[in-house]
């Protein structure tokens, strides 16, 4: 696996984790956006 492929795979896993956190947080989109910026 090339370095680019490794980075792309990591990015995909990170976005999947973000999606799971967003779905399971129970927060509205404006609430989790503020946390990401200020937290």
C-alpha positions in Angstrom: 0.0 0.0 0.0 1.4 3.4 -1.0 1.7 6.3 1.4 -1.2 8.1 -0.4 -3.4 5.0 -0.1 -2.6 4.8 3.6 -3.5 8.4 4.2 -6.7 8.0 2.2 -7.6 4.9 4.3 -6.9 6.8 7.6 -9.0 9.8 6.3 -11.9 7.4 5.5 -11.8 5.9 9.0 -11.7 9.3 10.6 -14.7 10.5 8.7 -16.6 7.3 9.6 -15.7 7.9 13.3 -17.0 11.5 13.0 -20.2 10.3 11.4 -20.8 7.8 14.3 -20.1 10.4 16.9 -22.5 12.9 15.2 -25.3 10.3 15.0 -24.9 9.1 18.5 -24.3 12.5 20.2 -28.0 13.5 20.3 -26.9 17.0 19.4 -28.4 19.3 16.8 -26.0 20.3 14.0 -25.5 23.8 15.4 -24.6 22.3 18.8 -21.9 20.0 17.6 -20.4 22.6 15.2 -19.9 24.9 18.2 -18.2 22.2 20.2 -15.8 21.4 17.4 -14.8 25.1 17.1 -14.7 26.0 20.7 -14.0 22.7 22.4 
